[in-house]
Amino acid sequence: MAAIEPQKEPPAGVKTAKKRSQKVLLALPKGLVDPGEKPDQTAIREVREETGLLATPITKLTDIKYVYVRSWGDQQRVFKIVSFYLLKYQSGNIDDIDSAMRIEVKRALWIPLEDAGLKLAYRGERDVIRRAQEYLQNHPEV
């Protein structure tokens, strides 16, 4: 499966609240819904932008709701809902992303699906992987 290592360094000139550990953090691609865009379209676009891969949707897996505190700027609490979809690879090369995306993504890489539950940093995303594995087990035609 495709995963990303988010860029840990803040944008130039932005102060952070505290220094983070140097441990490699792997996550699933995600981002904001553009005006007029449906969540599945956002998933396809974000995967393309953050990994370099073109994919088609198979099914929606789940929504994750969480709150985080911005580590830069105003330190505000942000409530977020992220919709995750199981996508099927169509074309492209992993980590072949626009240089402008390097502000968000340090690198994109393939990891074995069976290892993803151990490698992804966020509990909610590990649940997404479990759901993807269950779906694929119950739908061998995919």
WOGI-V940824 format. One record per helix or strand of 3 or more residues. SS is the DSSP state (a for helix, b for strand). FROM is the first residue (numbers start at 0). TO is the last residue. If there is no record, write none. Layout:
# WOGI-V940824
ss: <SS;SS>
from: <FROM;FROM>
to: <TO;TO>
This chain:
# WOGI-V940824
ss: <b;a;b;b;a;b;a;a>
from: <1;38;52;76;98;104;112;122>
to: <5;50;68;91;102;109;118;137>
